[in-house]
Amino acid sequence: MTAGSAHKQPEARDPLAFLPRLDRHKPRCGPVAPSRASRWRALVLVAVHVLIGAHVVHWLLTGRTLTPVEPSEAMQTVEEGAINAGFVLFLALIGLTLVFGRFFCGWACHVVALQDLCAHWLGKLGVRPRPLRSRLLVLAPWAVAGHMFLWPHVEHWLGHRELPDPSTWQWRLQTDDLWRTFPGPVMAVGTFLVVGFLIVWWLGAKGFCTHGCPYGAVFALADRFAPVRIVVSTSCDACGHCTAVCTSNVRVHEEVAKHGQIVDPGCMKCLDCVSVCPKDALSVGLALPKPFATSQQRIAARADFTWPEEVALAIVAFATAQWGFRGAWFGEGVPFLMAVGLGAITAVFALLAWRLVRARDVAFQHRELKRHGALLPAGRFALLAIAGWLLFTAHTGWGKHLRDGALDAAREPVRASFYQTGPVAAADLQHALAGVEAARASALGDEPLLREVGALLLRGLGRHVDAEKELLAIRGDAPTLGLPEANLALAAYCMDPRRQRFDDARALVAQALRTQPDNGVAKLLQQRLDELPQATK
């Protein structure tokens, strides 16, 4: 599905023939001037990334640095009782947003910088995507925020999870593992493609902010009560230049005409609208907030979907994110927020495929796909591409289901055989191993966790040569393995008198003790290593 602004869309009586709907706004009073604020904002965002780079360099040079200055780190505070720099930043930003509005989102967020960069590149290709307007998908950031920050407390209250009491929280502003909670290179590239390029191309500028960002949901709520807003003077003549340049998808000229200020909490205070106003009618000023006003973008007449379609979108997006992509293995596990973005894209594509099959006229973004009941070449390509994507999504979800089932089935046999907590039948070990092998066979990428569990099951069956070979193959060039039991099993093999790889054994046992300080097997192996003659140490 390529896009190009040169493709002219046909007239259609059905308002749902276009996805998104045709934008009825056209600026008046001459050409729209380039935004002066966008250049300053780009410089500020570059400076933010320079500071991020300096933070990483400091960690690489010293081995210890400030914990990540990232709102997502607030989850570590809730789950581990560690007050880190990200938690402090998150609280500070909420307070500042209550006064100044969402300036951070527009001027300092690295994800906004990614989306703006991708939108700029698309513009160079002649593509300017229009934003999708959904009444339910727009609530996705709230669902994600609730899952991240509220659901752990619900599980705690139900007795399914232990969380540290806030009275026991401790300051932890430094770390020696800065990258612990960040994605690796595979998912970093995936995030660039999905959260940046694809979501902007298909769902509109700031698409992830609108349909996925949990922190944006909190900031949007705080913004509704902020007294510092974009306000209008009496010289405004509703030319619409402000709306034409707004990358936050706000109907600026309509909002200020109706309310005298921008009430849409999606406004990220980029100030593009202020800088291009030919009458200098817009400015940053104080105004009485209208927290319960409905933004012009959210009125029902502008929705791109019917209510049945909205419900279907929500179901597909949730199922795809939670049971399809979240944690799926493609060289690295798919992070939660990237899975949310993939869920939103998949939901929109599924509905687009439904329209291509059922509707008489269909256009997506700037490309006409179906006209008078006949699929155009672009429509046939789109339908085949979406079918392929949906099959890939279903396969990913099925593989994830098999993996989760195999790990659940193997958990107790592995534990019983490794720690000798009770008798375990060879048939149970063999059944669990068959499940692991089936899960590995169905996956597109061979996940180390499944391989480690499989090796531990081989060990439990007495197939020590195969188990050691598999553990060594998984380890590769890495110093340690993922599971404490896998590290300890390989350490025991390394300590065999025929091998005497004691340095490897020490590294493996040390890693197991870092993750499980009270592990009895690890302590026993450490004691044996300490008792070795000096010549072997």
C-alpha positions in Angstrom: 0.0 0.0 0.0 2.0 2.9 -1.2 0.8 6.4 -0.8 1.1 9.6 -2.6 -0.5 13.0 -2.4 -0.7 13.1 -6.2 -3.4 10.5 -6.2 -6.7 12.2 -6.3 -9.6 10.6 -4.5 -13.0 10.3 -6.1 -16.2 11.7 -4.8 -18.2 9.3 -2.7 -21.5 9.6 -0.9 -20.7 7.1 1.8 -18.7 9.0 4.4 -17.1 5.7 5.5 -15.7 5.1 2.0 -12.4 6.8 3.1 -10.2 5.7 5.9 -9.6 8.2 7.4 -12.5 10.3 6.3 -11.8 13.1 3.9 -10.7 16.2 5.9 -13.1 19.0 5.1 -10.7 21.7 6.2 -8.9 23.8 3.7 -6.8 26.8 4.7 -7.9 30.2 3.4 -6.0 33.5 2.8 -3.0 32.4 0.8 -0.3 29.8 1.3 0.6 28.5 4.8 4.0 29.8 6.0 6.5 27.3 7.3 6.5 26.9 11.1 9.3 28.8 12.8 8.7 26.9 16.0 9.4 23.5 14.4 13.1 24.4 13.9 13.5 25.3 17.5 11.7 22.2 18.6 14.0 20.1 16.4 17.0 21.6 18.0 15.7 21.0 21.5 14.9 17.4 20.6 18.4 16.9 19.2 19.8 18.3 22.5 17.7 15.8 24.4 19.2 13.0 22.5 22.7 14.4 23.0 22.0 14.3 26.8 20.8 10.7 26.4 24.0 9.8 24.6 26.1 11.5 27.3 24.2 9.5 29.9 25.1 6.2 28.1 28.7 7.2 27.6 29.1 8.1 31.3 27.8 4.6 32.2 30.2 2.9 29.7 33.2 4.9 31.0 32.5 4.6 34.7 30.4 1.4 35.0 27.8 3.2 37.2 25.5 6.1 36.5 22.1 7.7 37.1 19.2 5.3 36.6 17.3 5.8 33.3 15.6 9.2 33.2 12.5 7.7 31.6 8.9 7.6 32.9 8.6 3.9 32.2 11.1 3.3 35.0 8.3 4.3 37.4 7.1 0.7 37.0 10.3 -0.5 38.9 9.3 1.7 41.8 5.9 0.2 42.0 7.1 -3.4 41.6 10.4 -3.3 43.4 10.1 -0.4 45.8 13.0 1.4 44.2 12.6 5.2 43.9 14.6 5.9 40.7 15.1 8.9 38.5 12.3 7.8 36.1 9.8 7.8 38.9 10.9 11.3 40.1 10.7 12.6 36.5 7.2 11.1 36.0 5.9 12.8 39.2 7.6 16.1 38.3 6.2 16.0 34.8 2.7 15.4 36.0 3.0 18.5 38.3 4.4 20.6 35.6 1.7 19.5 33.1 -1.0 20.5 35.6 0.4 24.1 35.2 1.9 24.4 31.7 0.1 21.6 29.8 1.8 19.0 27.6 5.0 20.9 26.8 7.2 17.8 27.6 5.4 15.7 25.0 6.0 18.2 22.3 9.4 19.4 23.2 11.4 16.7 25.0 9.9 13.2 24.4 12.2 10.9 22.4 9.2 9.0 21.0 7.7 12.3 19.6 11.1 13.0 18.1 11.0 9.6 16.4 7.5 10.2 15.0 8.3 13.8 13.9 11.4 12.5 12.1 9.4 9.8 10.3 6.7 12.3 9.4 9.3 14.6 8.0 10.8 11.9 5.9 7.3 10.9 4.6 6.7 14.5 3.7 9.9 14.5 1.6 8.3 11.6 -0.3 5.1 13.7 -0.8 3.1 11.8 1.8 1.2 13.5 4.5 -1.0 10.9 6.3 -4.3 12.0 7.9 -5.0 10.9 11.5 -7.5 8.1 12.2 -10.3 9.1 14.6 -11.6 6.4 16.8 -13.8 6.6 19.9 -12.5 3.4 21.5 -8.9 3.1 20.2 -8.2 6.5 21.7 -8.8 4.9 25.1 -6.0 2.4 24.5 -3.4 4.5 26.3 -5.6 4.5 29.4 -5.9 0.7 29.2 -2.1 0.4 28.9 -1.5 2.8 31.8 -4.0 0.9 33.9 -2.2 -2.4 33.1 1.2 -1.0 34.0 0.4 1.0 37.1 -3.0 -0.1 38.5 -3.3 -3.8 37.7 -0.3 -4.8 39.8 -2.1 -3.3 42.8 -5.3 -5.2 41.9 -3.3 -8.4 41.8 -1.7 -7.5 45.2 -5.1 -6.9 46.8 -6.4 -10.2 45.4 -3.4 -12.0 46.9 -1.9 -13.1 43.6 1.2 -10.9 43.8 3.4 -9.3 46.4 4.3 -5.7 46.1 6.5 -3.7 48.5 4.6 -1.4 50.9 5.2 2.3 50.0 6.6 2.8 53.5 9.5 0.5 52.6 10.4 2.1 49.3 14.1 3.1 49.1 16.0 5.5 47.0 17.9 3.9 44.1 19.1 6.7 41.9 22.2 4.9 40.5 22.7 1.7 38.6 25.5 -0.4 37.1 23.2 -1.9 34.5 21.7 1.1 32.6 20.4 -1.1 29.7 18.6 -3.7 31.9 15.0 -2.5 31.0 15.7 -1.3 27.5 15.3 -3.3 24.3 18.2 -4.8 22.4 19.2 -4.0 18.8 16.5 -6.1 17.2 13.6 -4.5 19.0 15.2 -1.1 18.8 15.0 -1.3 15.0 11.5 -2.8 15.3 10.4 0.1 17.5 11.8 2.6 15.0 9.8 0.9 12.2 6.6 0.2 14.1 6.2 3.1 16.6 7.8 5.6 14.3 7.5 5.0 10.6 4.5 2.6 10.2 2.2 4.1 12.8 2.8 7.6 11.5 2.3 6.4 7.9 -0.9 4.5 8.5 -2.5 6.0 11.6 -1.3 9.6 11.3 1.2 12.0 12.9 1.5 11.4 16.7 -0.3 8.1 16.0 1.5 6.3 18.9 0.8 9.2 21.3 -2.9 8.9 20.4 -3.3 5.1 20.3 -0.6 3.7 22.6 1.3 5.9 25.0 0.3 5.3 28.6 2.2 8.3 29.9 0.5 10.5 27.4 -2.8 9.4 28.8 -1.8 10.7 32.3 -0.4 13.9 30.8 -3.6 14.4 28.8 -5.7 14.3 32.0 -3.4 16.7 33.7 -3.4 19.0 30.7 -7.2 19.4 31.0 -6.7 21.4 34.2 -3.6 23.4 33.1 -4.2 27.2 33.2 -1.4 27.8 30.6 -3.0 27.3 27.2 -2.9 28.3 23.6 -5.4 31.3 23.5 -6.8 33.5 20.8 -7.3 37.2 20.4 -10.1 39.1 18.7 -8.1 39.5 15.5 -8.6 35.8 14.4 -10.4 35.4 11.1 -10.5 31.6 11.1 -8.2 31.2 8.1 -7.2 27.7 9.4 -3.5 28.0 8.9 -3.1 26.9 12.5 -4.9 23.6 11.9 -3.0 23.0 8.6 0.3 22.8 10.4 -0.8 21.1 13.7 0.9 17.7 14.0 -1.0 16.9 17.1 -4.2 16.6 15.0 -6.0 19.4 16.7 -8.7 21.4 14.9 -7.2 24.6 16.2 -9.2 27.2 14.3 -12.5 25.5 15.4 -11.4 25.1 19.0 -10.4 28.7 19.5 -13.5 29.9 17.7 -15.8 27.9 20.1 -13.8 28.1 23.3 -11.3 31.0 22.9 -8.6 28.4 23.7 -7.4 25.0 22.7 -9.3 22.5 24.9 -8.1 19.3 23.2 -5.8 17.4 25.6 -4.0 16.0 22.6 -2.4 19.5 22.1 1.3 19.1 22.8 2.1 22.8 22.8 4.4 22.4 19.8 3.6 26.1 19.0 3.5 25.6 15.3 0.0 27.1 15.2 1.2 30.2 17.0 4.2 30.7 14.7 2.2 30.5 11.4 -0.8 32.6 12.3 -0.8 35.5 9.7 -2.7 37.7 12.2 -0.6 36.9 15.3 -3.9 36.0 16.9 -2.6 33.0 18.8 -0.4 33.0 21.8 0.5 31.2 25.0 -1.4 32.7 27.9 -3.5 32.1 30.9 -7.1 31.0 30.6 -9.7 29.3 32.8 -9.5 25.6 31.9 -12.5 23.8 30.5 -11.6 20.2 31.6 -14.9 18.7 30.5 -15.2 20.3 27.1 -15.3 18.0 24.1 -12.6 18.7 21.5 -13.6 19.3 17.9 -11.7 16.3 16.8 -13.7 14.0 19.0 -17.2 14.9 18.0 -19.2 11.9 16.7 -19.5 13.3 13.2 -15.8 13.0 12.6 -15.4 9.4 13.7 -14.0 7.1 11.1 -15.8 4.0 12.3 -19.3 2.8 13.2 -19.9 1.6 16.8 -19.8 -2.1 15.7 -16.5 -1.4 14.0 -15.2 0.4 17.1 -16.0 -2.7 19.2 -14.3 -5.0 16.7 -11.3 -2.7 16.6 -10.9 -2.8 20.4 -11.2 -6.6 20.6 -8.7 -7.2 17.8 -6.3 -4.6 19.1 -6.4 -6.1 22.6 -6.2 -9.7 21.5 -3.3 -9.0 19.1 -1.3 -7.0 21.6 -1.8 -9.2 24.6 -2.0 -12.8 23.1 -0.3 -12.2 19.8 2.8 -10.1 20.0 3.5 -9.3 23.6 6.6 -11.2 24.6 6.8 -13.1 21.2 10.3 -14.0 20.2 12.0 -12.6 17.1 15.6 -12.7 18.2 14.4 -10.7 21.2 11.1 -10.5 23.1 8.6 -8.0 21.8 8.3 -5.2 24.4 4.8 -4.3 25.7 4.5 -0.9 24.1 5.7 -2.1 20.8 3.0 -4.9 21.0 0.4 -2.2 21.7 1.5 -0.4 18.5 1.3 -3.7 16.5 -2.1 -4.4 18.0 -3.5 -1.0 16.8 -2.1 -1.5 13.3 -3.5 -5.0 13.1 -6.9 -3.9 14.2 -7.1 -1.1 11.6 -5.8 -3.5 8.9 -8.4 -6.1 9.8 -11.2 -3.6 9.5 -9.8 -2.3 6.2 -9.8 -5.8 4.9 -13.4 -6.2 6.0 -14.3 -3.0 4.1 -12.5 -4.1 1.0 -14.6 -7.2 1.0 -17.9 -5.6 1.9 -17.9 -2.0 0.9 -18.5 -0.5 -2.6 -15.9 2.2 -2.4 -12.7 2.2 -0.2 -9.7 4.5 0.1 -7.0 4.3 2.7 -5.0 7.4 3.5 -4.3 8.9 0.0 -4.8 5.8 -2.0 -8.0 4.6 -3.7 -8.4 0.8 -3.3 -11.9 0.0 -4.5 -14.3 1.9 -6.8 -17.9 1.1 -7.6 -17.5 -2.4 -6.3 -14.4 -3.3 -8.2 -11.0 -3.8 -6.6 -8.3 -1.6 -8.1 -4.7 -3.1 -8.5 -3.7 -1.3 -5.2 -6.7 -2.8 -3.5 -5.8 -6.3 -4.6 -2.3 -5.8 -3.4 -3.6 -4.4 -0.1 -6.0 -7.3 0.5 -3.2 -9.9 -0.2 -0.8 -8.0 2.1 -3.3 -7.7 4.9 -4.2 -11.4 4.6 -0.5 -12.3 4.9 -0.1 -10.0 7.9 -3.1 -11.5 9.6 -1.8 -15.0 9.0 1.6 -14.0 10.4 -0.1 -12.5 13.4 -2.2 -15.6 14.0 0.9 -17.9 13.7 2.8 -15.7 16.1 -0.1 -15.9 18.6 -0.4 -19.7 18.2 3.4 -20.1 18.6 3.3 -18.0 21.8 0.4 -20.1 23.1 2.4 -23.3 22.5 5.4 -21.8 24.2 3.5 -20.6 27.3 1.9 -24.0 27.6 5.2 -25.9 27.2 6.9 -23.7 29.8 4.0 -24.2 32.3 4.0 -28.0 31.7 7.8 -28.1 32.2 8.0 -25.9 35.3 7.3 -28.5 37.9 9.2 -31.5 36.3 12.3 -29.2 35.9 12.1 -28.0 39.4 11.6 -31.5 40.9 14.4 -33.1 38.9 16.9 -30.2 39.5 16.3 -29.5 43.2 15.2 -33.1 44.0 12.1 -31.8 45.8 10.2 -35.0 45.1 9.9 -37.9 42.7 9.4 -37.2 39.1 8.5 -39.8 36.5 10.5 -40.1 33.4 7.3 -40.0 31.4 6.5 -36.6 32.8 9.9 -35.3 31.8 9.5 -36.8 28.4 6.0 -35.3 27.9 7.3 -31.9 28.9 10.3 -32.3 26.5 7.9 -33.2 23.7 5.9 -30.0 24.4 9.1 -27.9 24.3 10.2 -29.4 21.0 6.8 -28.8 19.5 6.8 -25.2 20.6 10.3 -24.7 19.1 9.3 -26.3 15.9 6.3 -23.9 15.5 8.3 -20.7 16.2 9.9 -18.5 13.6 12.8 -17.8 16.0 14.5 -20.3 18.4 14.0 -18.8 21.8 16.9 -19.4 24.3 14.4 -19.8 27.2 12.8 -22.8 25.5 16.2 -24.3 24.7 17.4 -23.9 28.3 14.2 -25.6 29.6 14.7 -28.4 27.0 18.3 -28.9 28.2 17.2 -29.1 31.8 14.7 -31.7 30.9 17.4 -33.7 29.1 19.5 -33.5 32.2 16.6 -34.7 34.3 16.3 -37.7 31.9 19.9 -38.5 32.5 21.0 -37.4 29.0 23.9 -35.4 30.3 26.0 -35.3 27.1 23.1 -33.9 25.2 22.2 -31.5 28.0 25.7 -30.1 28.3 26.1 -29.7 24.5 22.8 -27.8 24.3 23.7 -25.5 27.2 27.1 -24.7 25.7 25.4 -24.0 22.3 22.9 -21.7 23.9 25.6 -19.9 25.8 27.6 -19.2 22.7 29.7 -16.1 23.3 27.6 -14.8 26.3 29.1 -15.2 29.7 26.0 -16.7 31.3 22.6 -18.1 30.6 19.1 -16.8 31.5 17.7 -19.3 34.0 19.5 -19.8 37.3 19.0 -23.6 37.0 20.6 -23.5 33.5 23.6 -21.6 34.8 24.0 -24.0 37.7 23.6 -27.1 35.6 26.3 -25.9 33.2 28.5 -24.8 36.1 28.3 -28.4 37.5 29.4 -29.8 34.1 32.3 -27.3 34.0 33.5 -28.4 37.4 33.7 -32.1 36.3 37.3 -33.3 36.9 37.5 -34.2 33.2 36.8 -30.6 32.2 38.0 -28.3 35.0 36.6 -25.1 33.4 36.5 -23.4 36.8 36.5 -19.8 35.7 33.4 -20.5 33.6 31.8 -22.2 36.6 32.5 -19.2 38.9 30.9 -16.8 36.4 27.8 -19.1 36.0 27.4 -19.5 39.8 27.9 -15.8 40.4 25.1 -15.0 37.9 22.8 -17.5 39.6 23.5 -15.9 43.0 22.8 -12.5 41.6 19.3 -13.5 40.6 18.6 -15.9 43.5 20.9 -15.0 46.5 19.3 -17.8 48.6 19.6 -20.6 46.1 20.9 -23.6 48.0 22.5 -25.3 45.0 24.3 -22.1 44.0 25.7 -21.8 47.6 26.8 -25.4 47.6 28.6 -25.0 44.2 30.2 -21.8 45.4 31.5 -23.5 48.5 33.0 -26.3 46.4 34.7 -23.7 44.2 36.1 -21.9 47.2 37.5 -25.2 48.6 39.5 -25.9 45.4 43.2 -26.0 45.7 44.9 -22.7 45.1 46.5 -23.9 41.9 43.1 -24.4 40.3 41.7 -21.0 41.2 
